[in-house]
């Protein structure tokens, strides 16, 4: 089964992807915007 995970770079998303990858095809989507970037307005 193909599964898309949003927020896959975070702790919960990455753990979910690791557990599902053994039996499924995984697509990870993440903006990877840090709070430091957000505070600077970039």
C-alpha distance matrix in Angstrom:
0.0 3.8 6.4 10.1 12.8 16.4 19.2 17.3 20.7 22.2 22.5 20.1 17.4 17.8 17.8 14.6 13.0 14.8 13.7 9.9 10.1 11.0 7.9 5.2 6.2 8.5 11.0 14.2 16.9 20.3 23.8 25.3 28.6 30.9 33.7 36.3 35.2 35.1 38.7 40.0 38.6 36.8
3.8 0.0 3.8 6.9 10.1 13.4 16.4 14.6 18.0 19.8 20.7 18.6 15.4 16.0 16.8 13.7 11.6 14.0 13.8 10.0 9.8 11.9 9.7 6.0 4.7 6.0 7.6 10.9 13.4 16.9 20.4 22.1 25.3 27.9 30.7 33.2 31.9 31.9 35.5 36.6 35.2 33.2
6.4 3.8 0.0 3.8 6.5 10.0 12.9 11.4 15.0 16.5 17.4 15.1 11.9 13.0 13.9 10.7 9.0 12.1 12.0 8.6 9.3 12.1 10.5 7.0 6.2 5.0 6.2 8.5 10.8 14.1 17.6 19.2 22.4 24.8 27.4 30.1 29.0 28.8 32.3 33.7 32.3 30.6
10.1 6.9 3.8 0.0 3.8 6.6 9.8 8.9 12.5 14.2 15.8 13.8 10.3 11.9 13.6 10.8 9.1 12.7 13.4 10.7 11.1 14.5 13.7 10.2 8.6 5.9 4.6 5.8 7.2 10.6 14.0 15.9 18.9 21.5 24.1 26.8 25.4 25.2 28.8 30.1 28.6 26.9
12.8 10.1 6.5 3.8 0.0 3.8 6.4 5.6 9.4 10.6 12.2 10.2 6.7 8.8 10.8 8.3 7.3 11.1 12.1 10.3 11.3 14.8 14.7 11.8 10.7 7.3 6.2 4.9 6.1 8.4 12.0 13.3 16.2 18.5 21.0 23.8 22.8 22.5 25.9 27.5 26.3 24.8
16.4 13.4 10.0 6.6 3.8 0.0 3.8 5.4 8.5 9.3 11.8 10.4 7.2 9.8 12.4 10.7 10.2 13.8 15.1 13.8 14.7 18.4 18.5 15.6 14.2 10.7 8.5 6.1 4.7 5.8 8.9 10.6 13.1 15.5 17.8 20.8 19.6 19.0 22.5 24.1 22.7 21.4
19.2 16.4 12.9 9.8 6.4 3.8 0.0 3.8 5.6 5.8 8.8 8.3 5.7 8.1 11.0 10.4 10.3 13.4 15.1 14.8 15.6 19.3 20.0 17.6 16.4 12.6 10.7 7.3 6.1 4.7 7.5 8.0 10.4 12.3 14.6 17.5 16.8 16.4 19.7 21.5 20.5 19.4
17.3 14.6 11.4 8.9 5.6 5.4 3.8 0.0 3.8 5.5 7.8 7.5 4.0 5.0 8.3 8.0 7.1 9.9 12.2 11.9 12.3 15.9 17.1 14.9 13.7 9.9 8.7 5.2 6.0 5.8 9.3 9.1 12.3 13.9 16.7 19.2 18.6 18.9 22.1 23.6 23.0 21.5
20.7 18.0 15.0 12.5 9.4 8.5 5.6 3.8 0.0 3.8 6.7 8.3 6.2 5.6 9.2 10.4 9.4 11.2 14.0 14.6 14.5 17.9 19.7 17.8 16.5 12.8 11.4 7.8 8.0 6.2 8.6 6.8 10.1 11.2 14.2 16.3 16.0 16.8 19.8 21.2 21.1 19.4
22.2 19.8 16.5 14.2 10.6 9.3 5.8 5.5 3.8 0.0 3.8 5.8 5.3 5.8 8.4 9.9 10.4 12.0 14.2 15.3 16.0 19.2 21.0 19.4 18.7 15.0 14.1 10.6 10.6 8.4 10.3 8.3 10.6 10.7 13.0 15.6 16.0 16.2 18.9 20.9 21.0 20.0
22.5 20.7 17.4 15.8 12.2 11.8 8.8 7.8 6.7 3.8 0.0 3.8 5.6 5.4 6.2 8.6 10.0 10.7 12.5 14.4 15.5 18.2 20.2 19.3 19.2 15.9 15.9 12.8 13.6 12.0 14.1 12.0 14.1 13.6 15.4 17.9 18.9 19.2 21.4 23.7 24.1 23.3
20.1 18.6 15.1 13.8 10.2 10.4 8.3 7.5 8.3 5.8 3.8 0.0 3.8 5.5 5.3 6.1 8.6 10.0 10.7 12.3 14.2 16.8 18.2 17.3 17.7 14.5 14.8 12.2 13.2 12.4 15.0 13.8 16.0 16.0 17.6 20.6 21.3 21.0 23.5 25.9 25.9 25.3
17.4 15.4 11.9 10.3 6.7 7.2 5.7 4.0 6.2 5.3 5.6 3.8 0.0 3.8 5.5 5.1 6.1 8.6 10.0 10.5 12.0 15.1 16.3 14.7 14.6 11.2 11.1 8.4 9.7 9.4 12.6 12.0 14.8 15.6 17.8 20.7 20.7 20.6 23.6 25.6 25.2 24.1
17.8 16.0 13.0 11.9 8.8 9.8 8.1 5.0 5.6 5.8 5.4 5.5 3.8 0.0 3.8 5.4 5.0 6.2 8.7 9.9 10.4 13.5 15.4 14.3 14.0 10.8 11.2 8.6 10.7 10.5 13.7 12.4 15.5 16.1 18.7 21.0 21.2 21.8 24.6 26.3 26.3 24.9
17.8 16.8 13.9 13.6 10.8 12.4 11.0 8.3 9.2 8.4 6.2 5.3 5.5 3.8 0.0 3.8 5.4 5.1 6.3 8.7 10.1 12.3 14.3 14.0 14.8 12.2 13.5 11.6 14.0 14.1 17.2 15.9 18.8 19.0 21.2 23.7 24.3 24.7 27.3 29.2 29.4 28.2
14.6 13.7 10.7 10.8 8.3 10.7 10.4 8.0 10.4 9.9 8.6 6.1 5.1 5.4 3.8 0.0 3.8 5.5 5.2 6.2 8.5 11.0 12.1 11.4 12.4 9.9 11.6 10.4 12.9 13.7 17.2 16.8 19.7 20.5 22.7 25.5 25.7 25.7 28.6 30.6 30.3 29.1
13.0 11.6 9.0 9.1 7.3 10.2 10.3 7.1 9.4 10.4 10.0 8.6 6.1 5.0 5.4 3.8 0.0 3.8 5.4 5.2 5.8 9.1 10.6 9.3 9.5 6.8 8.6 7.8 11.0 12.4 16.1 15.8 19.2 20.4 23.1 25.6 25.3 25.8 28.8 30.4 30.0 28.4
14.8 14.0 12.1 12.7 11.1 13.8 13.4 9.9 11.2 12.0 10.7 10.0 8.6 6.2 5.1 5.5 3.8 0.0 3.8 5.6 5.5 7.6 10.2 10.2 11.0 9.2 11.5 10.9 14.3 15.3 18.8 17.9 21.3 22.1 24.8 26.9 27.1 27.8 30.7 32.2 32.2 30.5
13.7 13.8 12.0 13.4 12.1 15.1 15.1 12.2 14.0 14.2 12.5 10.7 10.0 8.7 6.3 5.2 5.4 3.8 0.0 3.8 5.8 6.7 8.6 9.4 11.3 10.3 13.2 13.1 16.4 17.8 21.4 20.8 24.0 24.8 27.2 29.6 29.9 30.3 33.1 34.9 34.8 33.4
9.9 10.0 8.6 10.7 10.3 13.8 14.8 11.9 14.6 15.3 14.4 12.3 10.5 9.9 8.7 6.2 5.2 5.6 3.8 0.0 3.8 5.6 6.0 5.8 8.0 7.4 10.8 11.6 15.0 17.1 20.8 20.9 24.2 25.5 28.1 30.6 30.4 30.7 33.8 35.5 35.0 33.4
10.1 9.8 9.3 11.1 11.3 14.7 15.6 12.3 14.5 16.0 15.5 14.2 12.0 10.4 10.1 8.5 5.8 5.5 5.8 3.8 0.0 3.8 5.5 5.1 6.2 6.1 9.7 10.9 14.7 16.9 20.6 20.6 24.2 25.7 28.6 30.8 30.4 31.1 34.2 35.5 35.1 33.1
11.0 11.9 12.1 14.5 14.8 18.4 19.3 15.9 17.9 19.2 18.2 16.8 15.1 13.5 12.3 11.0 9.1 7.6 6.7 5.6 3.8 0.0 3.8 6.0 8.3 9.5 13.2 14.7 18.5 20.7 24.4 24.2 27.8 29.1 32.0 34.1 33.9 34.6 37.7 39.1 38.7 36.8
7.9 9.7 10.5 13.7 14.7 18.5 20.0 17.1 19.7 21.0 20.2 18.2 16.3 15.4 14.3 12.1 10.6 10.2 8.6 6.0 5.5 3.8 0.0 3.8 7.2 9.4 13.2 15.3 18.9 21.6 25.4 25.7 29.3 30.8 33.6 36.0 35.5 36.0 39.2 40.6 40.0 38.1
5.2 6.0 7.0 10.2 11.8 15.6 17.6 14.9 17.8 19.4 19.3 17.3 14.7 14.3 14.0 11.4 9.3 10.2 9.4 5.8 5.1 6.0 3.8 0.0 3.8 6.1 9.8 12.4 15.8 18.8 22.5 23.3 26.8 28.7 31.6 34.0 33.2 33.6 36.9 38.2 37.3 35.4
6.2 4.7 6.2 8.6 10.7 14.2 16.4 13.7 16.5 18.7 19.2 17.7 14.6 14.0 14.8 12.4 9.5 11.0 11.3 8.0 6.2 8.3 7.2 3.8 0.0 3.8 6.9 10.1 13.4 16.7 20.2 21.3 24.8 27.1 30.2 32.4 31.2 31.8 35.3 36.3 35.2 33.0
8.5 6.0 5.0 5.9 7.3 10.7 12.6 9.9 12.8 15.0 15.9 14.5 11.2 10.8 12.2 9.9 6.8 9.2 10.3 7.4 6.1 9.5 9.4 6.1 3.8 0.0 3.8 6.4 9.9 13.0 16.6 17.5 21.1 23.3 26.4 28.6 27.5 28.0 31.5 32.5 31.6 29.4
11.0 7.6 6.2 4.6 6.2 8.5 10.7 8.7 11.4 14.1 15.9 14.8 11.1 11.2 13.5 11.6 8.6 11.5 13.2 10.8 9.7 13.2 13.2 9.8 6.9 3.8 0.0 3.8 6.6 10.1 13.5 14.9 18.4 21.0 24.1 26.3 24.8 25.2 28.9 29.7 28.5 26.3
14.2 10.9 8.5 5.8 4.9 6.1 7.3 5.2 7.8 10.6 12.8 12.2 8.4 8.6 11.6 10.4 7.8 10.9 13.1 11.6 10.9 14.7 15.3 12.4 10.1 6.4 3.8 0.0 3.8 6.6 10.2 11.3 14.8 17.2 20.4 22.5 21.2 21.7 25.2 26.2 25.1 23.0
16.9 13.4 10.8 7.2 6.1 4.7 6.1 6.0 8.0 10.6 13.6 13.2 9.7 10.7 14.0 12.9 11.0 14.3 16.4 15.0 14.7 18.5 18.9 15.8 13.4 9.9 6.6 3.8 0.0 3.8 7.0 9.1 12.2 15.1 18.1 20.4 18.7 18.8 22.5 23.4 22.0 19.9
20.3 16.9 14.1 10.6 8.4 5.8 4.7 5.8 6.2 8.4 12.0 12.4 9.4 10.5 14.1 13.7 12.4 15.3 17.8 17.1 16.9 20.7 21.6 18.8 16.7 13.0 10.1 6.6 3.8 0.0 3.8 5.4 8.4 11.3 14.3 16.6 15.0 15.2 18.8 19.8 18.6 16.7
23.8 20.4 17.6 14.0 12.0 8.9 7.5 9.3 8.6 10.3 14.1 15.0 12.6 13.7 17.2 17.2 16.1 18.8 21.4 20.8 20.6 24.4 25.4 22.5 20.2 16.6 13.5 10.2 7.0 3.8 0.0 3.8 5.6 9.1 12.1 14.0 11.8 12.0 15.8 16.4 15.0 13.0
25.3 22.1 19.2 15.9 13.3 10.6 8.0 9.1 6.8 8.3 12.0 13.8 12.0 12.4 15.9 16.8 15.8 17.9 20.8 20.9 20.6 24.2 25.7 23.3 21.3 17.5 14.9 11.3 9.1 5.4 3.8 0.0 3.8 6.3 9.8 11.4 10.0 10.9 14.3 15.1 14.6 12.6
28.6 25.3 22.4 18.9 16.2 13.1 10.4 12.3 10.1 10.6 14.1 16.0 14.8 15.5 18.8 19.7 19.2 21.3 24.0 24.2 24.2 27.8 29.3 26.8 24.8 21.1 18.4 14.8 12.2 8.4 5.6 3.8 0.0 3.8 6.8 8.4 6.6 7.1 10.6 11.5 10.9 9.4
30.9 27.9 24.8 21.5 18.5 15.5 12.3 13.9 11.2 10.7 13.6 16.0 15.6 16.1 19.0 20.5 20.4 22.1 24.8 25.5 25.7 29.1 30.8 28.7 27.1 23.3 21.0 17.2 15.1 11.3 9.1 6.3 3.8 0.0 3.8 5.4 5.3 6.4 8.8 10.2 10.9 10.1
33.7 30.7 27.4 24.1 21.0 17.8 14.6 16.7 14.2 13.0 15.4 17.6 17.8 18.7 21.2 22.7 23.1 24.8 27.2 28.1 28.6 32.0 33.6 31.6 30.2 26.4 24.1 20.4 18.1 14.3 12.1 9.8 6.8 3.8 0.0 3.8 5.4 4.8 6.1 8.7 9.7 10.3
36.3 33.2 30.1 26.8 23.8 20.8 17.5 19.2 16.3 15.6 17.9 20.6 20.7 21.0 23.7 25.5 25.6 26.9 29.6 30.6 30.8 34.1 36.0 34.0 32.4 28.6 26.3 22.5 20.4 16.6 14.0 11.4 8.4 5.4 3.8 0.0 3.8 5.4 5.2 6.5 8.8 9.1
35.2 31.9 29.0 25.4 22.8 19.6 16.8 18.6 16.0 16.0 18.9 21.3 20.7 21.2 24.3 25.7 25.3 27.1 29.9 30.4 30.4 33.9 35.5 33.2 31.2 27.5 24.8 21.2 18.7 15.0 11.8 10.0 6.6 5.3 5.4 3.8 0.0 3.8 5.5 5.3 6.3 5.6
35.1 31.9 28.8 25.2 22.5 19.0 16.4 18.9 16.8 16.2 19.2 21.0 20.6 21.8 24.7 25.7 25.8 27.8 30.3 30.7 31.1 34.6 36.0 33.6 31.8 28.0 25.2 21.7 18.8 15.2 12.0 10.9 7.1 6.4 4.8 5.4 3.8 0.0 3.8 5.4 5.1 6.2
38.7 35.5 32.3 28.8 25.9 22.5 19.7 22.1 19.8 18.9 21.4 23.5 23.6 24.6 27.3 28.6 28.8 30.7 33.1 33.8 34.2 37.7 39.2 36.9 35.3 31.5 28.9 25.2 22.5 18.8 15.8 14.3 10.6 8.8 6.1 5.2 5.5 3.8 0.0 3.8 5.4 7.9
40.0 36.6 33.7 30.1 27.5 24.1 21.5 23.6 21.2 20.9 23.7 25.9 25.6 26.3 29.2 30.6 30.4 32.2 34.9 35.5 35.5 39.1 40.6 38.2 36.3 32.5 29.7 26.2 23.4 19.8 16.4 15.1 11.5 10.2 8.7 6.5 5.3 5.4 3.8 0.0 3.8 5.6
38.6 35.2 32.3 28.6 26.3 22.7 20.5 23.0 21.1 21.0 24.1 25.9 25.2 26.3 29.4 30.3 30.0 32.2 34.8 35.0 35.1 38.7 40.0 37.3 35.2 31.6 28.5 25.1 22.0 18.6 15.0 14.6 10.9 10.9 9.7 8.8 6.3 5.1 5.4 3.8 0.0 3.8
36.8 33.2 30.6 26.9 24.8 21.4 19.4 21.5 19.4 20.0 23.3 25.3 24.1 24.9 28.2 29.1 28.4 30.5 33.4 33.4 33.1 36.8 38.1 35.4 33.0 29.4 26.3 23.0 19.9 16.7 13.0 12.6 9.4 10.1 10.3 9.1 5.6 6.2 7.9 5.6 3.8 0.0
